[in-house]
């Protein structure tokens, strides 16, 4: 699963820590999401998308093999 969290975060000029606090996770979770080492749960994906005023599909996208 790919995402555009880092691009959105930078465009909104917020830190990883600020986003983590807003969606109730650790900064390390945000780092792992941005680097593609962790796939968000549905609840977390919803929180992140809602934070940016977007749909889950606008933030997270899947690449089929």
PDBQT receptor file of N, H, CA, C and O in Angstrom, charges set to zero:
ATOM      1  N   UNK A   1       0.855  -1.176   0.000  1.00  0.00    +0.000 N 
ATOM      2  CA  UNK A   1       0.000   0.000   0.000  1.00  0.00    +0.000 C 
ATOM      3  C   UNK A   1       0.896   1.232   0.000  1.00  0.00    +0.000 C 
ATOM      4  O   UNK A   1       1.823   1.340   0.803  1.00  0.00    +0.000 OA
ATOM      5  N   UNK A   2       0.620   2.123  -0.874  1.00  0.00    +0.000 N 
ATOM      6  H   UNK A   2      -0.132   2.036  -1.527  1.00  0.00    +0.000 HD
ATOM      7  CA  UNK A   2       1.346   3.395  -0.963  1.00  0.00    +0.000 C 
ATOM      8  C   UNK A   2       0.475   4.495  -0.349  1.00  0.00    +0.000 C 
ATOM      9  O   UNK A   2      -0.732   4.319  -0.178  1.00  0.00    +0.000 OA
ATOM     10  N   UNK A   3       1.091   5.618  -0.025  1.00  0.00    +0.000 N 
ATOM     11  H   UNK A   3       2.071   5.761  -0.165  1.00  0.00    +0.000 HD
ATOM     12  CA  UNK A   3       0.323   6.752   0.484  1.00  0.00    +0.000 C 
ATOM     13  C   UNK A   3       1.038   8.057   0.170  1.00  0.00    +0.000 C 
ATOM     14  O   UNK A   3       2.205   8.067  -0.223  1.00  0.00    +0.000 OA
ATOM     15  N   UNK A   4       0.321   9.146   0.349  1.00  0.00    +0.000 N 
ATOM     16  H   UNK A   4      -0.627   9.137   0.668  1.00  0.00    +0.000 HD
ATOM     17  CA  UNK A   4       0.910  10.468   0.103  1.00  0.00    +0.000 C 
ATOM     18  C   UNK A   4       0.915  11.298   1.384  1.00  0.00    +0.000 C 
ATOM     19  O   UNK A   4       0.773  12.520   1.343  1.00  0.00    +0.000 OA
ATOM     20  N   UNK A   5       1.077  10.632   2.507  1.00  0.00    +0.000 N 
ATOM     21  H   UNK A   5       1.192   9.640   2.540  1.00  0.00    +0.000 HD
ATOM     22  CA  UNK A   5       1.038  11.320   3.800  1.00  0.00    +0.000 C 
ATOM     23  C   UNK A   5       2.141  12.370   3.912  1.00  0.00    +0.000 C 
ATOM     24  O   UNK A   5       1.887  13.493   4.348  1.00  0.00    +0.000 OA
ATOM     25  N   UNK A   6       3.353  12.013   3.525  1.00  0.00    +0.000 N 
ATOM     26  H   UNK A   6       3.559  11.101   3.171  1.00  0.00    +0.000 HD
ATOM     27  CA  UNK A   6       4.455  12.964   3.644  1.00  0.00    +0.000 C 
ATOM     28  C   UNK A   6       4.206  14.214   2.804  1.00  0.00    +0.000 C 
ATOM     29  O   UNK A   6       4.455  15.328   3.265  1.00  0.00    +0.000 OA
ATOM     30  N   UNK A   7       3.723  14.042   1.595  1.00  0.00    +0.000 N 
ATOM     31  H   UNK A   7       3.521  13.137   1.221  1.00  0.00    +0.000 HD
ATOM     32  CA  UNK A   7       3.437  15.187   0.731  1.00  0.00    +0.000 C 
ATOM     33  C   UNK A   7       2.328  16.066   1.320  1.00  0.00    +0.000 C 
ATOM     34  O   UNK A   7       2.423  17.293   1.306  1.00  0.00    +0.000 OA
ATOM     35  N   UNK A   8       1.290  15.429   1.831  1.00  0.00    +0.000 N 
ATOM     36  H   UNK A   8       1.212  14.432   1.843  1.00  0.00    +0.000 HD
ATOM     37  CA  UNK A   8       0.192  16.179   2.448  1.00  0.00    +0.000 C 
ATOM     38  C   UNK A   8       0.671  16.923   3.687  1.00  0.00    +0.000 C 
ATOM     39  O   UNK A   8       0.330  18.087   3.899  1.00  0.00    +0.000 OA
ATOM     40  N   UNK A   9       1.451  16.249   4.487  1.00  0.00    +0.000 N 
ATOM     41  H   UNK A   9       1.729  15.304   4.315  1.00  0.00    +0.000 HD
ATOM     42  CA  UNK A   9       1.953  16.858   5.720  1.00  0.00    +0.000 C 
ATOM     43  C   UNK A   9       2.821  18.075   5.420  1.00  0.00    +0.000 C 
ATOM     44  O   UNK A   9       2.698  19.116   6.065  1.00  0.00    +0.000 OA
ATOM     45  N   UNK A  10       3.691  17.928   4.443  1.00  0.00    +0.000 N 
ATOM     46  H   UNK A  10       3.791  17.082   3.919  1.00  0.00    +0.000 HD
ATOM     47  CA  UNK A  10       4.564  19.054   4.071  1.00  0.00    +0.000 C 
ATOM     48  C   UNK A  10       3.770  20.203   3.465  1.00  0.00    +0.000 C 
ATOM     49  O   UNK A  10       4.057  21.369   3.735  1.00  0.00    +0.000 OA
ATOM     50  N   UNK A  11       2.774  19.879   2.648  1.00  0.00    +0.000 N 
ATOM     51  H   UNK A  11       2.541  18.932   2.428  1.00  0.00    +0.000 HD
ATOM     52  CA  UNK A  11       1.939  20.926   2.033  1.00  0.00    +0.000 C 
ATOM     53  C   UNK A  11       1.161  21.709   3.092  1.00  0.00    +0.000 C 
ATOM     54  O   UNK A  11       0.901  22.901   2.926  1.00  0.00    +0.000 OA
ATOM     55  N   UNK A  12       0.793  21.029   4.183  1.00  0.00    +0.000 N 
ATOM     56  H   UNK A  12       1.004  20.061   4.318  1.00  0.00    +0.000 HD
ATOM     57  CA  UNK A  12       0.064  21.681   5.268  1.00  0.00    +0.000 C 
ATOM     58  C   UNK A  12       1.002  22.238   6.338  1.00  0.00    +0.000 C 
ATOM     59  O   UNK A  12       0.557  22.820   7.327  1.00  0.00    +0.000 OA
ATOM     60  N   UNK A  13       2.300  22.052   6.126  1.00  0.00    +0.000 N 
ATOM     61  H   UNK A  13       2.662  21.579   5.323  1.00  0.00    +0.000 HD
ATOM     62  CA  UNK A  13       3.336  22.559   7.028  1.00  0.00    +0.000 C 
ATOM     63  C   UNK A  13       3.134  22.099   8.464  1.00  0.00    +0.000 C 
ATOM     64  O   UNK A  13       3.154  22.895   9.403  1.00  0.00    +0.000 OA
ATOM     65  N   UNK A  14       2.940  20.798   8.607  1.00  0.00    +0.000 N 
ATOM     66  H   UNK A  14       2.925  20.152   7.844  1.00  0.00    +0.000 HD
ATOM     67  CA  UNK A  14       2.847  20.229   9.949  1.00  0.00    +0.000 C 
ATOM     68  C   UNK A  14       3.943  19.185  10.118  1.00  0.00    +0.000 C 
ATOM     69  O   UNK A  14       4.380  18.557   9.153  1.00  0.00    +0.000 OA
ATOM     70  N   UNK A  15       4.369  19.016  11.339  1.00  0.00    +0.000 N 
ATOM     71  H   UNK A  15       4.014  19.526  12.122  1.00  0.00    +0.000 HD
ATOM     72  CA  UNK A  15       5.428  18.060  11.624  1.00  0.00    +0.000 C 
ATOM     73  C   UNK A  15       4.842  16.656  11.783  1.00  0.00    +0.000 C 
ATOM     74  O   UNK A  15       3.632  16.475  11.915  1.00  0.00    +0.000 OA
ATOM     75  N   UNK A  16       5.728  15.684  11.767  1.00  0.00    +0.000 N 
ATOM     76  H   UNK A  16       6.712  15.831  11.660  1.00  0.00    +0.000 HD
ATOM     77  CA  UNK A  16       5.302  14.305  12.021  1.00  0.00    +0.000 C 
ATOM     78  C   UNK A  16       4.686  14.214  13.411  1.00  0.00    +0.000 C 
ATOM     79  O   UNK A  16       3.690  13.519  13.607  1.00  0.00    +0.000 OA
ATOM     80  N   UNK A  17       5.265  14.901  14.356  1.00  0.00    +0.000 N 
ATOM     81  H   UNK A  17       6.075  15.465  14.197  1.00  0.00    +0.000 HD
ATOM     82  CA  UNK A  17       4.763  14.884  15.731  1.00  0.00    +0.000 C 
ATOM     83  C   UNK A  17       3.354  15.482  15.810  1.00  0.00    +0.000 C 
ATOM     84  O   UNK A  17       2.491  14.945  16.505  1.00  0.00    +0.000 OA
ATOM     85  N   UNK A  18       3.122  16.584  15.106  1.00  0.00    +0.000 N 
ATOM     86  H   UNK A  18       3.822  17.020  14.542  1.00  0.00    +0.000 HD
ATOM     87  CA  UNK A  18       1.796  17.212  15.119  1.00  0.00    +0.000 C 
ATOM     88  C   UNK A  18       0.741  16.285  14.521  1.00  0.00    +0.000 C 
ATOM     89  O   UNK A  18      -0.358  16.160  15.061  1.00  0.00    +0.000 OA
ATOM     90  N   UNK A  19       1.078  15.636  13.407  1.00  0.00    +0.000 N 
ATOM     91  H   UNK A  19       1.971  15.737  12.968  1.00  0.00    +0.000 HD
ATOM     92  CA  UNK A  19       0.135  14.701  12.795  1.00  0.00    +0.000 C 
ATOM     93  C   UNK A  19      -0.107  13.513  13.720  1.00  0.00    +0.000 C 
ATOM     94  O   UNK A  19      -1.247  13.083  13.903  1.00  0.00    +0.000 OA
ATOM     95  N   UNK A  20       0.958  12.989  14.296  1.00  0.00    +0.000 N 
ATOM     96  H   UNK A  20       1.883  13.338  14.147  1.00  0.00    +0.000 HD
ATOM     97  CA  UNK A  20       0.828  11.862  15.219  1.00  0.00    +0.000 C 
ATOM     98  C   UNK A  20      -0.100  12.206  16.384  1.00  0.00    +0.000 C 
ATOM     99  O   UNK A  20      -0.970  11.412  16.743  1.00  0.00    +0.000 OA
ATOM    100  N   UNK A  21       0.083  13.375  16.966  1.00  0.00    +0.000 N 
ATOM    101  H   UNK A  21       0.790  14.020  16.674  1.00  0.00    +0.000 HD
ATOM    102  CA  UNK A  21      -0.775  13.802  18.075  1.00  0.00    +0.000 C 
ATOM    103  C   UNK A  21      -2.227  13.932  17.628  1.00  0.00    +0.000 C 
ATOM    104  O   UNK A  21      -3.143  13.562  18.363  1.00  0.00    +0.000 OA
ATOM    105  N   UNK A  22      -2.433  14.455  16.433  1.00  0.00    +0.000 N 
ATOM    106  H   UNK A  22      -1.688  14.756  15.836  1.00  0.00    +0.000 HD
ATOM    107  CA  UNK A  22      -3.790  14.684  15.931  1.00  0.00    +0.000 C 
ATOM    108  C   UNK A  22      -4.548  13.382  15.688  1.00  0.00    +0.000 C 
ATOM    109  O   UNK A  22      -5.769  13.338  15.838  1.00  0.00    +0.000 OA
ATOM    110  N   UNK A  23      -3.839  12.331  15.318  1.00  0.00    +0.000 N 
ATOM    111  H   UNK A  23      -2.847  12.366  15.196  1.00  0.00    +0.000 HD
ATOM    112  CA  UNK A  23      -4.503  11.055  15.015  1.00  0.00    +0.000 C 
ATOM    113  C   UNK A  23      -4.228   9.994  16.087  1.00  0.00    +0.000 C 
ATOM    114  O   UNK A  23      -4.555   8.820  15.909  1.00  0.00    +0.000 OA
ATOM    115  N   UNK A  24      -3.628  10.419  17.196  1.00  0.00    +0.000 N 
ATOM    116  H   UNK A  24      -3.363  11.373  17.341  1.00  0.00    +0.000 HD
ATOM    117  CA  UNK A  24      -3.433   9.573  18.379  1.00  0.00    +0.000 C 
ATOM    118  C   UNK A  24      -2.553   8.352  18.132  1.00  0.00    +0.000 C 
ATOM    119  O   UNK A  24      -2.898   7.230  18.504  1.00  0.00    +0.000 OA
ATOM    120  N   UNK A  25      -1.394   8.600  17.489  1.00  0.00    +0.000 N 
ATOM    121  H   UNK A  25      -1.114   9.511  17.188  1.00  0.00    +0.000 HD
ATOM    122  CA  UNK A  25      -0.377   7.559  17.320  1.00  0.00    +0.000 C 
ATOM    123  C   UNK A  25       0.983   8.168  17.671  1.00  0.00    +0.000 C 
ATOM    124  O   UNK A  25       1.068   9.354  17.989  1.00  0.00    +0.000 OA
ATOM    125  N   UNK A  26       2.026   7.374  17.615  1.00  0.00    +0.000 N 
ATOM    126  H   UNK A  26       1.957   6.410  17.356  1.00  0.00    +0.000 HD
ATOM    127  CA  UNK A  26       3.366   7.886  17.887  1.00  0.00    +0.000 C 
ATOM    128  C   UNK A  26       3.976   8.478  16.605  1.00  0.00    +0.000 C 
ATOM    129  O   UNK A  26       3.537   8.188  15.492  1.00  0.00    +0.000 OA
ATOM    130  N   UNK A  27       4.979   9.298  16.803  1.00  0.00    +0.000 N 
ATOM    131  H   UNK A  27       5.335   9.533  17.707  1.00  0.00    +0.000 HD
ATOM    132  CA  UNK A  27       5.709   9.850  15.660  1.00  0.00    +0.000 C 
ATOM    133  C   UNK A  27       6.331   8.726  14.838  1.00  0.00    +0.000 C 
ATOM    134  O   UNK A  27       6.395   8.806  13.611  1.00  0.00    +0.000 OA
ATOM    135  N   UNK A  28       6.791   7.671  15.527  1.00  0.00    +0.000 N 
ATOM    136  H   UNK A  28       6.739   7.605  16.523  1.00  0.00    +0.000 HD
ATOM    137  CA  UNK A  28       7.393   6.533  14.832  1.00  0.00    +0.000 C 
ATOM    138  C   UNK A  28       6.400   5.862  13.889  1.00  0.00    +0.000 C 
ATOM    139  O   UNK A  28       6.789   5.375  12.827  1.00  0.00    +0.000 OA
ATOM    140  N   UNK A  29       5.140   5.831  14.259  1.00  0.00    +0.000 N 
ATOM    141  H   UNK A  29       4.824   6.227  15.121  1.00  0.00    +0.000 HD
ATOM    142  CA  UNK A  29       4.116   5.265  13.373  1.00  0.00    +0.000 C 
ATOM    143  C   UNK A  29       3.988   6.095  12.104  1.00  0.00    +0.000 C 
ATOM    144  O   UNK A  29       3.881   5.544  11.008  1.00  0.00    +0.000 OA
ATOM    145  N   UNK A  30       3.997   7.409  12.245  1.00  0.00    +0.000 N 
ATOM    146  H   UNK A  30       4.083   7.856  13.135  1.00  0.00    +0.000 HD
ATOM    147  CA  UNK A  30       3.924   8.289  11.069  1.00  0.00    +0.000 C 
ATOM    148  C   UNK A  30       5.145   8.077  10.184  1.00  0.00    +0.000 C 
ATOM    149  O   UNK A  30       5.017   7.993   8.963  1.00  0.00    +0.000 OA
ATOM    150  N   UNK A  31       6.322   7.989  10.784  1.00  0.00    +0.000 N 
ATOM    151  H   UNK A  31       6.427   8.057  11.776  1.00  0.00    +0.000 HD
ATOM    152  CA  UNK A  31       7.547   7.745  10.020  1.00  0.00    +0.000 C 
ATOM    153  C   UNK A  31       7.427   6.427   9.250  1.00  0.00    +0.000 C 
ATOM    154  O   UNK A  31       7.751   6.363   8.064  1.00  0.00    +0.000 OA
ATOM    155  N   UNK A  32       6.964   5.386   9.928  1.00  0.00    +0.000 N 
ATOM    156  H   UNK A  32       6.701   5.438  10.891  1.00  0.00    +0.000 HD
ATOM    157  CA  UNK A  32       6.821   4.077   9.286  1.00  0.00    +0.000 C 
ATOM    158  C   UNK A  32       5.799   4.101   8.156  1.00  0.00    +0.000 C 
ATOM    159  O   UNK A  32       6.005   3.465   7.123  1.00  0.00    +0.000 OA
ATOM    160  N   UNK A  33       4.711   4.821   8.340  1.00  0.00    +0.000 N 
ATOM    161  H   UNK A  33       4.544   5.338   9.180  1.00  0.00    +0.000 HD
ATOM    162  CA  UNK A  33       3.712   4.965   7.275  1.00  0.00    +0.000 C 
ATOM    163  C   UNK A  33       4.311   5.686   6.067  1.00  0.00    +0.000 C 
ATOM    164  O   UNK A  33       4.152   5.247   4.928  1.00  0.00    +0.000 OA
ATOM    165  N   UNK A  34       4.995   6.784   6.329  1.00  0.00    +0.000 N 
ATOM    166  H   UNK A  34       5.125   7.140   7.255  1.00  0.00    +0.000 HD
ATOM    167  CA  UNK A  34       5.585   7.564   5.234  1.00  0.00    +0.000 C 
ATOM    168  C   UNK A  34       6.628   6.765   4.465  1.00  0.00    +0.000 C 
ATOM    169  O   UNK A  34       6.781   6.946   3.257  1.00  0.00    +0.000 OA
ATOM    170  N   UNK A  35       7.342   5.887   5.153  1.00  0.00    +0.000 N 
ATOM    171  H   UNK A  35       7.218   5.740   6.135  1.00  0.00    +0.000 HD
ATOM    172  CA  UNK A  35       8.385   5.094   4.504  1.00  0.00    +0.000 C 
ATOM    173  C   UNK A  35       7.884   3.766   3.944  1.00  0.00    +0.000 C 
ATOM    174  O   UNK A  35       8.660   2.980   3.401  1.00  0.00    +0.000 OA
ATOM    175  N   UNK A  36       6.585   3.524   4.082  1.00  0.00    +0.000 N 
ATOM    176  H   UNK A  36       5.955   4.163   4.524  1.00  0.00    +0.000 HD
ATOM    177  CA  UNK A  36       6.005   2.307   3.537  1.00  0.00    +0.000 C 
ATOM    178  C   UNK A  36       6.329   1.045   4.305  1.00  0.00    +0.000 C 
ATOM    179  O   UNK A  36       6.180  -0.055   3.775  1.00  0.00    +0.000 OA
ATOM    180  N   UNK A  37       6.770   1.184   5.550  1.00  0.00    +0.000 N 
ATOM    181  H   UNK A  37       6.890   2.079   5.980  1.00  0.00    +0.000 HD
ATOM    182  CA  UNK A  37       7.106   0.013   6.366  1.00  0.00    +0.000 C 
ATOM    183  C   UNK A  37       5.928  -0.476   7.203  1.00  0.00    +0.000 C 
ATOM    184  O   UNK A  37       6.015  -1.514   7.860  1.00  0.00    +0.000 OA
ATOM    185  N   UNK A  38       4.836   0.268   7.178  1.00  0.00    +0.000 N 
ATOM    186  H   UNK A  38       4.765   1.111   6.645  1.00  0.00    +0.000 HD
ATOM    187  CA  UNK A  38       3.682  -0.059   8.007  1.00  0.00    +0.000 C 
ATOM    188  C   UNK A  38       2.424   0.288   7.238  1.00  0.00    +0.000 C 
ATOM    189  O   UNK A  38       2.344   1.349   6.619  1.00  0.00    +0.000 OA
ATOM    190  N   UNK A  39       1.436  -0.603   7.273  1.00  0.00    +0.000 N 
ATOM    191  H   UNK A  39       1.501  -1.464   7.777  1.00  0.00    +0.000 HD
ATOM    192  CA  UNK A  39       0.147  -0.337   6.654  1.00  0.00    +0.000 C 
ATOM    193  C   UNK A  39      -0.833   0.089   7.741  1.00  0.00    +0.000 C 
ATOM    194  O   UNK A  39      -0.964  -0.570   8.772  1.00  0.00    +0.000 OA
ATOM    195  N   UNK A  40      -1.504   1.180   7.494  1.00  0.00    +0.000 N 
ATOM    196  H   UNK A  40      -1.397   1.715   6.655  1.00  0.00    +0.000 HD
ATOM    197  CA  UNK A  40      -2.438   1.710   8.478  1.00  0.00    +0.000 C 
ATOM    198  C   UNK A  40      -3.661   0.813   8.612  1.00  0.00    +0.000 C 
ATOM    199  O   UNK A  40      -4.113   0.205   7.642  1.00  0.00    +0.000 OA
ATOM    200  N   UNK A  41      -4.187   0.743   9.833  1.00  0.00    +0.000 N 
ATOM    201  H   UNK A  41      -3.819   1.238  10.620  1.00  0.00    +0.000 HD
ATOM    202  CA  UNK A  41      -5.470   0.078  10.044  1.00  0.00    +0.000 C 
ATOM    203  C   UNK A  41      -6.542   0.942   9.379  1.00  0.00    +0.000 C 
ATOM    204  O   UNK A  41      -6.295   2.098   9.036  1.00  0.00    +0.000 OA
ATOM    205  N   UNK A  42      -7.715   0.379   9.203  1.00  0.00    +0.000 N 
ATOM    206  H   UNK A  42      -7.916  -0.560   9.482  1.00  0.00    +0.000 HD
ATOM    207  CA  UNK A  42      -8.815   1.140   8.609  1.00  0.00    +0.000 C 
ATOM    208  C   UNK A  42      -9.145   2.358   9.458  1.00  0.00    +0.000 C 
ATOM    209  O   UNK A  42      -9.403   3.438   8.926  1.00  0.00    +0.000 OA
ATOM    210  N   UNK A  43      -9.139   2.189  10.771  1.00  0.00    +0.000 N 
ATOM    211  H   UNK A  43      -8.930   1.312  11.203  1.00  0.00    +0.000 HD
ATOM    212  CA  UNK A  43      -9.432   3.307  11.671  1.00  0.00    +0.000 C 
ATOM    213  C   UNK A  43      -8.388   4.413  11.534  1.00  0.00    +0.000 C 
ATOM    214  O   UNK A  43      -8.741   5.588  11.437  1.00  0.00    +0.000 OA
ATOM    215  N   UNK A  44      -7.117   4.048  11.525  1.00  0.00    +0.000 N 
ATOM    216  H   UNK A  44      -6.831   3.093  11.604  1.00  0.00    +0.000 HD
ATOM    217  CA  UNK A  44      -6.062   5.046  11.382  1.00  0.00    +0.000 C 
ATOM    218  C   UNK A  44      -6.117   5.717  10.016  1.00  0.00    +0.000 C 
ATOM    219  O   UNK A  44      -5.946   6.932   9.918  1.00  0.00    +0.000 OA
ATOM    220  N   UNK A  45      -6.352   4.947   8.969  1.00  0.00    +0.000 N 
ATOM    221  H   UNK A  45      -6.491   3.960   9.049  1.00  0.00    +0.000 HD
ATOM    222  CA  UNK A  45      -6.469   5.519   7.624  1.00  0.00    +0.000 C 
ATOM    223  C   UNK A  45      -7.599   6.533   7.584  1.00  0.00    +0.000 C 
ATOM    224  O   UNK A  45      -7.464   7.595   6.975  1.00  0.00    +0.000 OA
ATOM    225  N   UNK A  46      -8.711   6.211   8.231  1.00  0.00    +0.000 N 
ATOM    226  H   UNK A  46      -8.820   5.349   8.726  1.00  0.00    +0.000 HD
ATOM    227  CA  UNK A  46      -9.853   7.129   8.287  1.00  0.00    +0.000 C 
ATOM    228  C   UNK A  46      -9.487   8.414   9.034  1.00  0.00    +0.000 C 
ATOM    229  O   UNK A  46      -9.818   9.512   8.587  1.00  0.00    +0.000 OA
ATOM    230  N   UNK A  47      -8.804   8.274  10.171  1.00  0.00    +0.000 N 
ATOM    231  H   UNK A  47      -8.535   7.383  10.535  1.00  0.00    +0.000 HD
ATOM    232  CA  UNK A  47      -8.409   9.451  10.955  1.00  0.00    +0.000 C 
ATOM    233  C   UNK A  47      -7.477  10.367  10.159  1.00  0.00    +0.000 C 
ATOM    234  O   UNK A  47      -7.633  11.588  10.177  1.00  0.00    +0.000 OA
ATOM    235  N   UNK A  48      -6.512   9.771   9.465  1.00  0.00    +0.000 N 
ATOM    236  H   UNK A  48      -6.386   8.779   9.450  1.00  0.00    +0.000 HD
ATOM    237  CA  UNK A  48      -5.564  10.566   8.683  1.00  0.00    +0.000 C 
ATOM    238  C   UNK A  48      -6.278  11.267   7.529  1.00  0.00    +0.000 C 
ATOM    239  O   UNK A  48      -6.073  12.458   7.298  1.00  0.00    +0.000 OA
ATOM    240  N   UNK A  49      -7.104  10.534   6.816  1.00  0.00    +0.000 N 
ATOM    241  H   UNK A  49      -7.271   9.566   7.004  1.00  0.00    +0.000 HD
ATOM    242  CA  UNK A  49      -7.842  11.129   5.694  1.00  0.00    +0.000 C 
ATOM    243  C   UNK A  49      -8.739  12.260   6.181  1.00  0.00    +0.000 C 
ATOM    244  O   UNK A  49      -8.779  13.333   5.578  1.00  0.00    +0.000 OA
ATOM    245  N   UNK A  50      -9.450  12.020   7.261  1.00  0.00    +0.000 N 
ATOM    246  H   UNK A  50      -9.418  11.149   7.751  1.00  0.00    +0.000 HD
ATOM    247  CA  UNK A  50     -10.346  13.049   7.805  1.00  0.00    +0.000 C 
ATOM    248  C   UNK A  50      -9.560  14.278   8.259  1.00  0.00    +0.000 C 
ATOM    249  O   UNK A  50     -10.025  15.405   8.088  1.00  0.00    +0.000 OA
ATOM    250  N   UNK A  51      -8.385  14.075   8.831  1.00  0.00    +0.000 N 
ATOM    251  H   UNK A  51      -8.008  13.159   8.970  1.00  0.00    +0.000 HD
ATOM    252  CA  UNK A  51      -7.551  15.189   9.274  1.00  0.00    +0.000 C 
ATOM    253  C   UNK A  51      -7.234  16.131   8.116  1.00  0.00    +0.000 C 
ATOM    254  O   UNK A  51      -7.240  17.352   8.272  1.00  0.00    +0.000 OA
ATOM    255  N   UNK A  52      -6.957  15.542   6.948  1.00  0.00    +0.000 N 
ATOM    256  H   UNK A  52      -6.952  14.550   6.821  1.00  0.00    +0.000 HD
ATOM    257  CA  UNK A  52      -6.627  16.347   5.773  1.00  0.00    +0.000 C 
ATOM    258  C   UNK A  52      -7.853  16.728   4.943  1.00  0.00    +0.000 C 
ATOM    259  O   UNK A  52      -7.717  17.407   3.926  1.00  0.00    +0.000 OA
ATOM    260  N   UNK A  53      -9.038  16.304   5.357  1.00  0.00    +0.000 N 
ATOM    261  H   UNK A  53      -9.149  15.752   6.184  1.00  0.00    +0.000 HD
ATOM    262  CA  UNK A  53     -10.259  16.627   4.630  1.00  0.00    +0.000 C 
ATOM    263  C   UNK A  53     -10.381  15.866   3.322  1.00  0.00    +0.000 C 
ATOM    264  O   UNK A  53     -10.966  16.362   2.359  1.00  0.00    +0.000 OA
ATOM    265  N   UNK A  54      -9.827  14.655   3.291  1.00  0.00    +0.000 N 
ATOM    266  H   UNK A  54      -9.352  14.253   4.073  1.00  0.00    +0.000 HD
ATOM    267  CA  UNK A  54      -9.832  13.845   2.079  1.00  0.00    +0.000 C 
ATOM    268  C   UNK A  54     -10.486  12.494   2.348  1.00  0.00    +0.000 C 
ATOM    269  O   UNK A  54     -10.829  12.171   3.485  1.00  0.00    +0.000 OA
ATOM    270  N   UNK A  55     -10.653  11.714   1.291  1.00  0.00    +0.000 N 
ATOM    271  H   UNK A  55     -10.375  11.975   0.367  1.00  0.00    +0.000 HD
ATOM    272  CA  UNK A  55     -11.130  10.345   1.452  1.00  0.00    +0.000 C 
ATOM    273  C   UNK A  55      -9.920   9.438   1.656  1.00  0.00    +0.000 C 
ATOM    274  O   UNK A  55      -8.789   9.818   1.355  1.00  0.00    +0.000 OA
ATOM    275  N   UNK A  56     -10.169   8.250   2.162  1.00  0.00    +0.000 N 
ATOM    276  H   UNK A  56     -11.088   7.941   2.406  1.00  0.00    +0.000 HD
ATOM    277  CA  UNK A  56      -9.088   7.279   2.341  1.00  0.00    +0.000 C 
ATOM    278  C   UNK A  56      -8.413   7.005   1.008  1.00  0.00    +0.000 C 
ATOM    279  O   UNK A  56      -7.189   6.897   0.940  1.00  0.00    +0.000 OA
ATOM    280  N   UNK A  57      -9.211   6.892  -0.059  1.00  0.00    +0.000 N 
ATOM    281  H   UNK A  57     -10.206   6.980  -0.003  1.00  0.00    +0.000 HD
ATOM    282  CA  UNK A  57      -8.666   6.582  -1.380  1.00  0.00    +0.000 C 
ATOM    283  C   UNK A  57      -7.770   7.692  -1.920  1.00  0.00    +0.000 C 
ATOM    284  O   UNK A  57      -6.911   7.431  -2.761  1.00  0.00    +0.000 OA
ATOM    285  N   UNK A  58      -7.954   8.918  -1.453  1.00  0.00    +0.000 N 
ATOM    286  H   UNK A  58      -8.652   9.130  -0.769  1.00  0.00    +0.000 HD
ATOM    287  CA  UNK A  58      -7.107  10.022  -1.891  1.00  0.00    +0.000 C 
ATOM    288  C   UNK A  58      -5.761  10.034  -1.165  1.00  0.00    +0.000 C 
ATOM    289  O   UNK A  58      -4.797  10.622  -1.656  1.00  0.00    +0.000 OA
ATOM    290  N   UNK A  59      -5.692   9.398  -0.020  1.00  0.00    +0.000 N 
ATOM    291  H   UNK A  59      -6.475   8.920   0.378  1.00  0.00    +0.000 HD
ATOM    292  CA  UNK A  59      -4.465   9.369   0.772  1.00  0.00    +0.000 C 
ATOM    293  C   UNK A  59      -3.697   8.063   0.576  1.00  0.00    +0.000 C 
ATOM    294  O   UNK A  59      -2.470   8.063   0.471  1.00  0.00    +0.000 OA
ATOM    295  N   UNK A  60      -4.429   6.960   0.527  1.00  0.00    +0.000 N 
ATOM    296  H   UNK A  60      -5.426   6.961   0.612  1.00  0.00    +0.000 HD
ATOM    297  CA  UNK A  60      -3.832   5.633   0.409  1.00  0.00    +0.000 C 
ATOM    298  C   UNK A  60      -4.228   5.009  -0.916  1.00  0.00    +0.000 C 
ATOM    299  O   UNK A  60      -5.384   5.105  -1.328  1.00  0.00    +0.000 OA
ATOM    300  N   UNK A  61      -3.288   4.378  -1.579  1.00  0.00    +0.000 N 
ATOM    301  H   UNK A  61      -2.349   4.301  -1.244  1.00  0.00    +0.000 HD
ATOM    302  CA  UNK A  61      -3.609   3.717  -2.837  1.00  0.00    +0.000 C 
ATOM    303  C   UNK A  61      -2.868   2.382  -2.914  1.00  0.00    +0.000 C 
ATOM    304  O   UNK A  61      -1.768   2.226  -2.382  1.00  0.00    +0.000 OA
ATOM    305  N   UNK A  62      -3.492   1.446  -3.577  1.00  0.00    +0.000 N 
ATOM    306  H   UNK A  62      -4.385   1.573  -4.008  1.00  0.00    +0.000 HD
ATOM    307  CA  UNK A  62      -2.958   0.096  -3.675  1.00  0.00    +0.000 C 
ATOM    308  C   UNK A  62      -2.405  -0.149  -5.066  1.00  0.00    +0.000 C 
ATOM    309  O   UNK A  62      -2.970   0.295  -6.066  1.00  0.00    +0.000 OA
ATOM    310  N   UNK A  63      -1.302  -0.856  -5.110  1.00  0.00    +0.000 N 
ATOM    311  H   UNK A  63      -0.843  -1.216  -4.298  1.00  0.00    +0.000 HD
ATOM    312  CA  UNK A  63      -0.738  -1.275  -6.389  1.00  0.00    +0.000 C 
ATOM    313  C   UNK A  63      -0.908  -2.780  -6.495  1.00  0.00    +0.000 C 
ATOM    314  O   UNK A  63      -0.415  -3.528  -5.650  1.00  0.00    +0.000 OA
ATOM    315  N   UNK A  64      -1.599  -3.220  -7.521  1.00  0.00    +0.000 N 
ATOM    316  H   UNK A  64      -1.999  -2.613  -8.207  1.00  0.00    +0.000 HD
ATOM    317  CA  UNK A  64      -1.794  -4.650  -7.714  1.00  0.00    +0.000 C 
ATOM    318  C   UNK A  64      -0.580  -5.242  -8.377  1.00  0.00    +0.000 C 
ATOM    319  O   UNK A  64       0.047  -4.615  -9.231  1.00  0.00    +0.000 OA
ATOM    320  N   UNK A  65      -0.249  -6.459  -7.978  1.00  0.00    +0.000 N 
ATOM    321  H   UNK A  65      -0.759  -6.969  -7.285  1.00  0.00    +0.000 HD
ATOM    322  CA  UNK A  65       0.912  -7.144  -8.551  1.00  0.00    +0.000 C 
ATOM    323  C   UNK A  65       0.613  -7.689  -9.928  1.00  0.00    +0.000 C 
ATOM    324  O   UNK A  65       1.483  -8.295 -10.554  1.00  0.00    +0.000 OA
TER     325      UNK A  65
